[in-house]
Amino acid sequence: MSESIDDFPPGIGNPARNALHNAGYRRLADLVGVPTSDLAALHGVGPKALRLLTEALSTD
């Protein structure tokens, strides 16, 4: 079993992390310009993950 390494913010749960990986997002930079609605549509990405991702992208 290989583990993926990403730079998503701490606190992102495994369901959200897996959903992002399955959708082809491997790094935080991959999410730049992706509409929040697209991320919210991923099964496993909930309000907390969206908030953490949005905060991380706004400080980058």
C-alpha positions in Angstrom: 0.0 0.0 0.0 1.5 3.3 -1.0 0.7 6.5 0.7 0.2 9.7 -1.2 2.0 12.8 -0.1 0.3 16.1 -0.6 0.4 19.6 0.9 -3.3 19.9 1.7 -3.8 21.6 5.0 -3.8 19.7 8.3 -7.3 18.9 9.5 -8.5 17.8 6.1 -10.1 14.4 6.8 -9.2 11.2 4.9 -12.6 11.2 3.0 -11.9 14.6 1.6 -8.3 13.8 0.9 -9.2 10.6 -0.9 -11.9 12.5 -2.9 -9.4 15.1 -4.0 -6.9 12.5 -5.0 -9.5 10.5 -6.9 -10.5 13.6 -8.8 -6.9 14.1 -9.8 -5.9 16.8 -7.4 -2.5 16.0 -5.8 -1.3 19.3 -4.4 -2.9 22.5 -3.1 -1.7 24.3 -6.2 -3.9 22.0 -8.3 -6.9 23.6 -6.7 -6.1 27.2 -7.8 -9.0 28.4 -10.0 -11.2 25.4 -9.3 -14.7 26.6 -8.3 -15.7 25.8 -4.8 -18.9 24.3 -6.2 -16.8 21.7 -8.1 -15.0 20.7 -4.9 -18.2 20.7 -2.9 -19.7 18.2 -5.4 -17.0 15.6 -4.6 -18.3 12.9 -2.3 -16.3 13.3 1.0 -15.6 17.0 0.7 -17.7 18.8 3.3 -17.9 22.3 4.8 -14.9 21.9 7.0 -12.7 20.7 4.2 -13.9 23.5 1.9 -13.2 26.1 4.6 -9.7 24.7 5.3 -8.9 24.6 1.6 -10.2 28.1 0.9 -8.2 29.5 3.8 -5.0 27.7 2.6 -5.5 29.0 -0.9 -6.1 32.5 0.2 -2.8 32.6 2.2 -0.8 31.1 -0.6 
